[in-house]
Amino acid sequence: MLNMACAACSAAVEKTLQQQRGVVAATVNLAAAQAHVQYDKRVTSYRKLAKAVKAAGFVLVEPTESSADVVAGYRRERLHRKQVSMLGALLFFLPLMVLSMWMPNIAHLHYILWALATPVLVFGYDFYVGAWQQARHGRANMDTLVAVSTSVAYLFSVFNTLFPEFWLERGLEPHVYFEASAGIIAFVSIGKMLEERAKDSTTTAIGALMGLQPQQVTRVLPDGSIEDVDIATVAVGDTVMAHPGERIAVDGVVVDGTSYVDESMLTGEPMPVRKGAGEPVFCGTLNGKGVLYYTAEKTGDATLLSRIIRVVQDAQGSKAPVQRLVDKVAAIFVPVVMSIAVVAFVVWMLVGGDEAFSHALLAFVTVLVIACPCALGLATPTAITVGIGKAASQGILIKNADALESACRVTAVVLDKTGTLTEGHPAVVHSLWSDDSARAVLYGIESRSEHPLAQAVTAHLTDCDVVEVSDFTTLPGKGVQAVSAGVQYYVGNKRLMDEVGVNCAGEMLAAAEAWEQEANTVIWFATSEALLAVMAIADPLKATSQQAVASMQALGMKVYMLTGDNLSTAQAVAQRVGISLVVAEVLPEEKAAFISRLQREGEVVAMIGDGINDSAALAQADVSIAMGQGSDIAMDVAAMTIISSDLLRVPQAVVVSQQTVKTIRQNLFWAFIYNIIGIPVAAGVLYPLNGFLLNPMIASAAMALSSVSVVSNSLRLKWKK
């Protein structure tokens, strides 16, 4: 979305799009210069929408692979043009100001000021073109205010320079206001240039993400040779090579090599992750010192990085609920300001006495100049854009501005256990051996089994050599048995050990009983003659779960754990992480009912789950957060997705929400207060009290500063802890 000047422009574009046949919904983000449109392709098309927007005086760029480059090029060109306009305006305005303030008695001063002011207005060409385009469509925006105010001041000054006798014959001094018209252009040009640079800074998160994908990649051919190719030519199934220090080009699975990969740009996790054969790698992540060969599984728009970029772009283009009020104000802001300026002019003409016209003209010009629709229009979207970008850099994907605004109001958090507080898969958490030499035998037996607990054991014993076993037999409800080197071995529960007649007394029995008290599953390993080992298997807690729960509670939120597991297991896990509010043995649909009950009690509820079996509860919650490892399902279901599945990101998301909403309120407060105070002062309400009339140049500087201050305040979000 190109060439929008202020909030009135974005409101006009949005209204134009919403009025088109086939459009279901349309929102326009001034800060991000984006239009998000839902439409029925059977009724309308991009071409028709672009034509309607063009007829309204704006430019709509279709989202294609090259559109980002088009928009970036346009922004660079616009920033360059604003820099040239600013420098040119200042070049002529500064000597004009010096002459008018400190050399008022030199000969032919009015003609010299006229000569210096005219080029300044030429450098303000964009304001006049923008105002004319809006006038052609019966609208007004910030360009209108600047163009009308400077034109009136300039033309009045030209008249007084050429025909001074008109006023002298009436006993009045022919004042000129060349410095005011030139000063308005100069100061507003400075403000627009600074605003443009600041607005570009709000979208740096997207730019950083887009810059992560390499454009060239090393592809391995079937004969083993390699070639450097463009990223666009890589197809699913190709083998790709990542040299040390290179970024992973596409999503894939490692087939050869070992290295550590920095995934912090996607997950926010600072520690590099070890990657070997069978491990997934993601586009944009940074390979360490090893060489990796991986098979491409997802390319182009299908990669995790591309999906993240789309989510962040959509979220930055969405509107927070508070923005609806601002949009209503912005839509009528400029016409109201112009009406106030006219009223101020008329009042001064009626009550101004000998200086009525001069005061009326100054009031008219100053009211138009000081009003700033940009500050109002930028207050919310700049904060939203920065906040969502900041969250993305921490591995937190926020789907829309509504979720970002709602998160700060959460009073209760409901956590699923499996995959949220815990890793989501069984693992050996304790083991006690009487004979370490039998480890390889246990590995050989369990590697023959498909039971999830057996897989946990083999994962624990990966350092063992494979030992051949025979006569492998499953004993339903008890375990398995097998023979190795002529010896019969048994792996299973206590019941199997009792049937075989294995003596389980002593240290191992005491350890097993203690582990069972912690809701662990105990596995015994023995021959018919002796007990060899005992292991405790559980779904281990994530390393940061306890800290995350404590952080949520420190933020004033009640933390509940909901799980389908039995009560003893649930309570054991809850006790370890510091949760006292536990509901166990619930079905998925009962989780949604529980959340509904909390909402009826007045709680604002956040539900945190894995995005699949918790979908009903996620849909019911006020804020839904998926622990998804970047999965498609998680991104689709939840308003927020924690890419790394690190629960500690949840309180971080709440803090980002609090900071963003606080910034929005600050921005709106100052934007409204600025206009509420500034416009009456510009109209001259203080003159009867103390003789004060606001100089139009000072008004233009204040107007420029208001927009810059709002955007700068939003940018402070980037550096807040």
GURO-474711 format. One line per 2 residues: number of its first residue (from 1); their letters; for each residue x negated, y negated, z negated of C-alpha. Coordinates in steps of 0.1 Angstrom, whole numbers, plus 5000, padded with zeros to 4 digits. Layout:
BEGIN
NUM> A> X:Y:Z  ...;
# end
This chain:
BEGIN
1> ML> 5000:5000:5000  4982:4969:5012;
3> NM> 4984:4931:5009  5005:4927:4978;
5> AC> 4997:4895:4959  5017:4898:4927;
7> AA> 5046:4914:4908  5071:4898:4931;
9> CS> 5055:4915:4961  5055:4950:4945;
11> AA> 5092:4944:4935  5100:4934:4971;
13> VE> 5083:4965:4985  5100:4988:4960;
15> KT> 5134:4973:4967  5128:4976:5005;
17> LQ> 5119:5013:5002  5148:5021:4979;
19> QQ> 5173:5006:5003  5162:5028:5032;
21> RG> 5185:5057:5042  5172:5091:5030;
23> VV> 5150:5077:5002  5157:5094:4969;
25> AA> 5133:5074:4947  5105:5049:4952;
27> TV> 5081:5033:4928  5053:5008:4936;
29> NL> 5022:5003:4915  5007:4968:4919;
31> AA> 4974:4977:4901  4967:5009:4921;
33> AQ> 4983:4995:4953  5002:5027:4957;
35> AH> 5038:5035:4967  5053:5068:4957;
37> VQ> 5083:5077:4977  5106:5108:4976;
39> YD> 5127:5110:5008  5147:5135:5029;
41> KR> 5127:5143:5060  5159:5151:5078;
43> VT> 5171:5115:5074  5140:5094:5076;
45> SY> 5102:5096:5081  5070:5079:5072;
47> RK> 5070:5060:5104  5105:5045:5097;
49> LA> 5095:5036:5061  5063:5020:5073;
51> KA> 5083:5000:5099  5107:4988:5072;
53> VK> 5078:4978:5049  5061:4960:5078;
55> AA> 5093:4941:5085  5092:4930:5049;
57> GF> 5058:4915:5054  5036:4943:5040;
59> VL> 5014:4972:5052  5020:5009:5043;
61> VE> 4991:5033:5049  5000:5070:5053;
63> PT> 4983:5093:5028  4959:5113:5050;
65> ES> 4923:5125:5047  4911:5091:5060;
67> SA> 4937:5069:5042  4914:5066:5011;
69> DV> 4887:5053:5033  4911:5028:5050;
71> VA> 4923:5015:5017  4887:5013:5003;
73> GY> 4876:4994:5034  4906:4970:5032;
75> RR> 4898:4964:4995  4861:4957:5003;
77> ER> 4871:4934:5031  4897:4916:5009;
79> LH> 4872:4912:4980  4846:4898:5005;
81> RK> 4872:4874:5019  4881:4862:4984;
83> QV> 4844:4857:4975  4839:4836:5006;
85> SM> 4871:4816:4999  4860:4810:4963;
87> LG> 4825:4799:4972  4837:4777:5000;
89> AL> 4863:4761:4979  4838:4754:4951;
91> LF> 4813:4740:4975  4837:4711:4984;
93> FL> 4856:4709:4951  4827:4703:4928;
95> PL> 4815:4670:4945  4851:4660:4949;
97> MV> 4856:4664:4911  4824:4645:4904;
99> LS> 4834:4616:4926  4869:4613:4913;
101> MW> 4859:4615:4876  4826:4596:4874;
103> MP> 4826:4574:4905  4861:4560:4908;
105> NI> 4851:4526:4921  4830:4535:4952;
107> AH> 4842:4521:4986  4867:4542:5006;
109> LH> 4869:4568:4978  4904:4580:4989;
111> YI> 4891:4588:5024  4860:4606:5010;
113> LW> 4882:4627:4986  4906:4635:5015;
115> AL> 4876:4647:5036  4864:4669:5008;
117> AT> 4899:4683:4998  4909:4693:5034;
119> PV> 4882:4721:5037  4892:4734:5003;
121> LV> 4928:4739:5015  4914:4756:5046;
123> FG> 4896:4781:5024  4929:4787:5007;
125> YD> 4943:4799:5040  4954:4833:5025;
127> FY> 4978:4816:5001  4996:4797:5029;
129> VG> 4998:4827:5052  5012:4848:5023;
131> AW> 5037:4821:5014  5049:4818:5050;
133> QQ> 5053:4856:5054  5075:4856:5022;
135> AR> 5095:4826:5034  5103:4843:5067;
137> HG> 5120:4871:5047  5137:4847:5023;
139> RA> 5115:4856:4994  5089:4838:4972;
141> NM> 5059:4851:4953  5027:4837:4937;
143> DT> 5014:4825:4970  5046:4804:4973;
145> LV> 5039:4787:4940  5003:4779:4950;
147> AV> 5011:4769:4986  5041:4746:4976;
149> ST> 5023:4729:4947  4990:4722:4966;
151> SV> 5008:4711:4998  5030:4686:4979;
153> AY> 5000:4672:4960  4979:4670:4992;
155> LF> 5006:4655:5015  5016:4629:4989;
157> SV> 4979:4619:4985  4975:4617:5023;
159> FN> 5005:4594:5025  4992:4572:4997;
161> TL> 4958:4570:5014  4972:4560:5048;
163> FP> 5001:4538:5035  4990:4523:5001;
165> EF> 5011:4492:5008  5043:4512:5004;
167> WL> 5037:4514:4966  5018:4481:4963;
169> ER> 5048:4461:4976  5068:4477:4948;
171> GL> 5043:4468:4921  5030:4504:4917;
173> EP> 4995:4519:4920  4992:4544:4949;
175> HV> 4977:4574:4931  4961:4603:4949;
177> YF> 4959:4639:4937  4933:4654:4961;
179> EA> 4913:4667:4931  4944:4685:4918;
181> SA> 4953:4702:4951  4916:4712:4957;
183> GI> 4912:4723:4920  4942:4745:4921;
185> IA> 4929:4763:4952  4894:4766:4937;
187> FV> 4904:4779:4902  4930:4803:4916;
189> SI> 4905:4816:4941  4881:4823:4912;
191> GK> 4908:4841:4893  4919:4862:4923;
193> ML> 4884:4872:4930  4878:4882:4894;
195> EE> 4912:4899:4892  4904:4919:4924;
197> RA> 4871:4931:4910  4887:4940:4877;
199> KD> 4916:4959:4894  4891:4980:4914;
201> ST> 4874:4989:4881  4907:5003:4867;
203> TT> 4906:5030:4894  4870:5041:4890;
205> AI> 4882:5074:4875  4897:5084:4908;
207> GA> 4867:5072:4927  4844:5092:4905;
209> LM> 4865:5124:4910  4866:5119:4947;
211> GL> 4828:5115:4948  4822:5148:4932;
213> QP> 4828:5170:4963  4797:5173:4984;
215> QQ> 4801:5166:5022  4775:5191:5032;
217> VT> 4772:5227:5021  4748:5257:5027;
219> RV> 4767:5286:5041  4753:5322:5041;
221> LP> 4759:5341:5074  4766:5378:5076;
223> DG> 4730:5385:5087  4717:5368:5056;
225> SI> 4705:5336:5073  4717:5302:5061;
227> ED> 4730:5271:5077  4740:5236:5066;
229> VD> 4775:5228:5076  4802:5202:5070;
231> IA> 4824:5209:5040  4855:5209:5063;
233> TV> 4842:5240:5082  4841:5262:5051;
235> AV> 4868:5288:5051  4882:5312:5025;
237> GD> 4859:5343:5023  4827:5325:5033;
239> TV> 4797:5330:5012  4782:5297:5000;
241> MA> 4749:5289:4984  4744:5264:4956;
243> HP> 4708:5252:4951  4696:5240:4917;
245> GE> 4710:5205:4910  4737:5207:4937;
247> RI> 4774:5204:4932  4797:5234:4938;
249> AV> 4814:5227:4971  4846:5248:4968;
251> DG> 4864:5269:4943  4851:5305:4943;
253> VV> 4836:5335:4925  4799:5341:4920;
255> VD> 4786:5372:4939  4749:5369:4931;
257> GT> 4726:5348:4909  4727:5334:4874;
259> SY> 4728:5297:4863  4744:5273:4839;
261> VD> 4770:5250:4854  4780:5216:4841;
263> ES> 4818:5215:4842  4822:5183:4820;
265> ML> 4836:5162:4849  4866:5186:4851;
267> TG> 4870:5199:4815  4854:5172:4794;
269> EP> 4833:5199:4777  4797:5187:4773;
271> MP> 4779:5221:4772  4770:5238:4805;
273> VR> 4787:5272:4811  4767:5303:4820;
275> KG> 4778:5317:4854  4770:5352:4867;
277> AG> 4785:5377:4891  4823:5377:4888;
279> EP> 4825:5343:4871  4846:5316:4887;
281> VF> 4831:5283:4898  4849:5251:4907;
283> CG> 4845:5224:4933  4826:5193:4920;
285> TL> 4809:5210:4891  4771:5207:4889;
287> NG> 4748:5237:4892  4718:5239:4869;
289> KG> 4684:5253:4876  4694:5287:4890;
291> VL> 4706:5296:4925  4742:5308:4929;
293> YY> 4758:5326:4957  4796:5325:4956;
295> TA> 4826:5335:4978  4850:5307:4987;
297> EK> 4885:5313:4974  4900:5278:4976;
299> TG> 4890:5250:5000  4902:5215:5008;
301> DA> 4933:5204:4991  4937:5237:4973;
303> TL> 4907:5233:4950  4911:5225:4914;
305> LS> 4894:5192:4919  4918:5182:4947;
307> RI> 4948:5192:4925  4934:5171:4896;
309> IR> 4930:5141:4919  4966:5144:4931;
311> VV> 4979:5146:4896  4959:5116:4884;
313> QD> 4969:5096:4915  5006:5104:4910;
315> AQ> 5004:5096:4873  4986:5063:4879;
317> GS> 5013:5054:4904  5042:5062:4880;
319> KA> 5059:5037:4858  5063:5037:4820;
321> PV> 5098:5030:4807  5087:4996:4794;
323> QR> 5079:4986:4830  5116:4986:4840;
325> LV> 5121:4955:4819  5091:4939:4834;
327> DK> 5103:4947:4870  5136:4930:4863;
329> VA> 5118:4899:4850  5093:4899:4879;
331> AI> 5121:4901:4905  5136:4868:4895;
333> FV> 5105:4851:4881  5093:4830:4910;
335> PV> 5128:4817:4920  5134:4808:4883;
337> VM> 5100:4790:4881  5108:4770:4913;
339> SI> 5141:4760:4899  5125:4748:4866;
341> AV> 5100:4728:4887  5128:4711:4906;
343> VA> 5147:4704:4874  5116:4689:4858;
345> FV> 5111:4667:4889  5147:4654:4888;
347> VW> 5146:4648:4850  5114:4628:4853;
349> ML> 5128:4608:4881  5158:4599:4860;
351> VG> 5140:4591:4827  5104:4584:4837;
353> GD> 5105:4546:4839  5078:4528:4860;
355> EA> 5057:4560:4864  5087:4582:4871;
357> FS> 5076:4594:4905  5040:4601:4895;
359> HA> 5050:4620:4864  5078:4639:4883;
361> LL> 5053:4649:4909  5027:4661:4884;
363> AF> 5053:4680:4864  5066:4697:4896;
365> VT> 5031:4707:4907  5019:4718:4873;
367> VL> 5050:4740:4866  5045:4758:4899;
369> VI> 5008:4763:4892  5008:4774:4856;
371> AC> 5035:4801:4861  5018:4835:4866;
373> PC> 5038:4865:4878  5006:4884:4882;
375> AL> 4999:4886:4845  5034:4901:4840;
377> GL> 5030:4925:4870  4996:4937:4860;
379> AT> 5002:4941:4822  5016:4977:4823;
381> PT> 5001:4993:4855  4965:4983:4847;
383> AI> 4967:4998:4812  4984:5030:4826;
385> TV> 4958:5034:4853  4929:5031:4829;
387> GI> 4945:5052:4802  4953:5081:4826;
389> GK> 4919:5079:4842  4902:5080:4808;
391> AA> 4923:5110:4798  4913:5128:4830;
393> SQ> 4876:5122:4823  4881:5140:4790;
395> GI> 4897:5170:4807  4933:5159:4799;
397> LI> 4957:5158:4829  4987:5135:4823;
399> KN> 5014:5140:4849  5032:5107:4845;
401> AD> 5033:5074:4826  5064:5085:4807;
403> AL> 5044:5113:4790  5016:5089:4782;
405> ES> 5039:5065:4766  5058:5092:4747;
407> AC> 5028:5110:4732  5021:5081:4708;
409> RV> 5055:5086:4692  5051:5124:4685;
411> TA> 5059:5133:4649  5059:5171:4651;
413> VV> 5037:5195:4671  5047:5231:4678;
415> LD> 5019:5254:4687  5021:5288:4703;
417> KT> 4996:5312:4688  4982:5335:4716;
419> GT> 4962:5315:4741  4967:5283:4723;
421> LT> 4952:5287:4688  4935:5320:4698;
423> EG> 4915:5330:4728  4944:5351:4742;
425> HP> 4926:5384:4745  4914:5410:4720;
427> AV> 4878:5410:4709  4856:5428:4683;
429> VH> 4853:5404:4654  4837:5427:4628;
431> SL> 4817:5460:4631  4799:5483:4606;
433> WS> 4776:5512:4618  4761:5542:4601;
435> DD> 4743:5553:4632  4733:5526:4658;
437> SA> 4720:5553:4682  4756:5562:4690;
439> RA> 4765:5528:4704  4758:5540:4740;
441> VL> 4781:5570:4735  4810:5548:4723;
443> YG> 4804:5525:4753  4805:5555:4776;
445> IE> 4838:5568:4761  4856:5534:4760;
447> SR> 4846:5525:4795  4867:5555:4807;
449> SE> 4898:5540:4789  4922:5514:4803;
451> HP> 4935:5504:4769  4931:5466:4761;
453> LA> 4914:5475:4728  4889:5497:4747;
455> QA> 4881:5468:4770  4874:5447:4739;
457> VT> 4849:5473:4726  4831:5476:4760;
459> AH> 4828:5438:4762  4812:5439:4727;
461> LT> 4787:5466:4738  4776:5452:4771;
463> DC> 4739:5456:4761  4742:5494:4760;
465> DV> 4732:5519:4787  4760:5540:4802;
467> VE> 4760:5576:4788  4777:5603:4806;
469> VS> 4808:5618:4788  4830:5647:4797;
471> DF> 4864:5662:4787  4878:5627:4782;
473> TT> 4913:5631:4767  4939:5605:4756;
475> LP> 4956:5612:4723  4989:5592:4724;
477> GK> 4994:5570:4693  4960:5580:4679;
479> GV> 4931:5573:4702  4908:5593:4726;
481> QA> 4883:5621:4724  4854:5631:4746;
483> VS> 4822:5652:4747  4787:5639:4752;
485> AG> 4756:5661:4751  4777:5690:4737;
487> VQ> 4790:5669:4707  4827:5661:4703;
489> YY> 4835:5624:4696  4867:5607:4684;
491> VG> 4877:5570:4688  4910:5559:4673;
493> NK> 4930:5549:4642  4928:5562:4606;
495> RL> 4955:5588:4613  4932:5605:4639;
497> MD> 4903:5605:4615  4925:5622:4588;
499> EV> 4936:5648:4613  4900:5656:4623;
501> GV> 4890:5657:4587  4865:5629:4587;
503> NC> 4855:5615:4553  4864:5577:4555;
505> AG> 4855:5568:4519  4829:5543:4507;
507> EM> 4817:5511:4522  4834:5516:4556;
509> LA> 4868:5522:4541  4865:5491:4519;
511> AA> 4855:5470:4549  4884:5484:4570;
513> EA> 4910:5477:4543  4897:5441:4540;
515> WE> 4899:5436:4577  4934:5449:4578;
517> QE> 4944:5424:4552  4933:5398:4577;
519> AN> 4957:5412:4603  4930:5428:4623;
521> TV> 4933:5462:4642  4908:5487:4629;
523> IW> 4891:5512:4653  4872:5542:4639;
525> FA> 4844:5561:4657  4832:5595:4645;
527> TS> 4822:5631:4652  4840:5660:4635;
529> EA> 4810:5659:4611  4805:5623:4602;
531> LL> 4818:5588:4605  4796:5567:4628;
533> AV> 4813:5532:4629  4843:5511:4622;
535> MA> 4853:5480:4641  4879:5452:4636;
537> IA> 4896:5439:4667  4916:5407:4669;
539> DP> 4926:5379:4691  4898:5355:4679;
541> LK> 4905:5319:4670  4892:5293:4694;
543> AT> 4862:5275:4680  4879:5242:4677;
545> SQ> 4914:5253:4666  4909:5245:4629;
547> QA> 4894:5211:4636  4922:5203:4661;
549> VA> 4950:5211:4636  4933:5190:4610;
551> SM> 4930:5161:4635  4967:5163:4643;
553> QA> 4977:5163:4607  4954:5133:4601;
555> LG> 4974:5115:4628  5005:5120:4607;
557> MK> 5021:5149:4627  5037:5180:4612;
559> VY> 5021:5211:4628  5042:5242:4633;
561> ML> 5031:5276:4646  5057:5296:4666;
563> TG> 5048:5332:4677  5063:5364:4687;
565> DN> 5038:5383:4666  5047:5399:4633;
567> LS> 5048:5377:4602  5016:5391:4585;
569> TA> 4995:5385:4616  5010:5350:4621;
571> QA> 5004:5340:4585  4968:5353:4586;
573> VA> 4961:5331:4616  4979:5301:4602;
575> QR> 4960:5303:4569  4927:5303:4587;
577> VG> 4935:5271:4608  4953:5253:4580;
579> IS> 4990:5255:4592  5016:5260:4565;
581> LV> 5047:5258:4587  5050:5292:4604;
583> VA> 5078:5309:4623  5071:5344:4635;
585> EV> 5088:5372:4655  5106:5347:4678;
587> LP> 5116:5353:4714  5107:5327:4741;
589> EE> 5143:5314:4742  5143:5311:4704;
591> KA> 5113:5288:4706  5133:5263:4727;
593> AF> 5162:5265:4701  5137:5258:4673;
595> IS> 5124:5227:4691  5160:5216:4697;
597> RL> 5167:5219:4660  5136:5197:4652;
599> QR> 5149:5171:4676  5183:5170:4660;
601> EG> 5165:5164:4627  5150:5133:4642;
603> EV> 5115:5146:4652  5098:5136:4684;
605> VA> 5083:5170:4694  5053:5180:4714;
607> MI> 5052:5217:4725  5018:5232:4732;
609> GD> 5017:5266:4751  5002:5284:4780;
611> GI> 5027:5271:4805  5041:5306:4815;
613> ND> 5061:5324:4788  5066:5291:4769;
615> SA> 5082:5274:4799  5116:5271:4782;
617> AL> 5101:5255:4751  5079:5232:4771;
619> AQ> 5110:5220:4791  5129:5213:4758;
621> AD> 5101:5193:4741  5098:5156:4743;
623> VS> 5061:5160:4753  5050:5193:4769;
625> IA> 5013:5202:4769  5000:5233:4787;
627> MG> 4967:5251:4778  4962:5262:4813;
629> QG> 4925:5265:4824  4937:5243:4853;
631> SD> 4963:5268:4866  4990:5258:4891;
633> IA> 5017:5271:4867  5005:5250:4838;
635> MD> 5003:5219:4859  5038:5224:4873;
637> VA> 5055:5231:4840  5039:5206:4816;
639> AM> 5037:5168:4814  5001:5172:4802;
641> TI> 4976:5199:4810  4944:5206:4789;
643> IS> 4921:5219:4816  4896:5236:4793;
645> SD> 4923:5249:4770  4904:5233:4741;
647> LL> 4931:5224:4715  4909:5195:4703;
649> RV> 4919:5176:4734  4955:5173:4722;
651> PQ> 4947:5148:4694  4925:5130:4718;
653> AV> 4954:5127:4742  4975:5113:4714;
655> VV> 4948:5087:4706  4946:5077:4743;
657> SQ> 4983:5073:4744  4983:5052:4712;
659> QT> 4955:5030:4726  4972:5026:4760;
661> VK> 5006:5017:4745  4989:4992:4722;
663> TI> 4972:4977:4752  5004:4974:4771;
665> RQ> 5021:4956:4742  4992:4932:4739;
667> NL> 4992:4925:4777  5030:4919:4778;
669> FW> 5029:4898:4747  5003:4875:4761;
671> AF> 5018:4874:4795  5052:4865:4782;
673> IY> 5039:4840:4756  5017:4824:4782;
675> NI> 5046:4817:4805  5071:4809:4777;
677> IG> 5047:4782:4763  5029:4772:4794;
679> IP> 5059:4764:4817  5076:4740:4792;
681> VA> 5043:4722:4785  5037:4719:4822;
683> AG> 5072:4704:4826  5062:4677:4801;
685> VL> 5082:4685:4769  5053:4672:4748;
687> YP> 5052:4638:4765  5079:4622:4743;
689> LN> 5061:4634:4712  5024:4626:4719;
691> GF> 5022:4614:4755  5006:4646:4767;
693> LL> 5009:4657:4804  4991:4688:4815;
695> NP> 4966:4683:4843  4974:4706:4873;
697> MI> 4937:4716:4876  4937:4728:4840;
699> AS> 4970:4746:4847  4955:4764:4876;
701> AA> 4925:4775:4856  4948:4788:4828;
703> MA> 4969:4807:4854  4939:4824:4868;
705> LS> 4926:4832:4834  4959:4848:4823;
707> SV> 4957:4875:4850  4920:4881:4845;
709> SV> 4925:4884:4807  4953:4910:4811;
711> VS> 4932:4932:4834  4901:4928:4813;
713> NS> 4920:4938:4782  4931:4970:4800;
715> LR> 4896:4977:4810  4886:4977:4773;
717> LK> 4904:5011:4770  4875:5027:4788;
719> WK> 4851:5021:4760  4874:5027:4730;
721> K> 4866:5057:4710;
# end
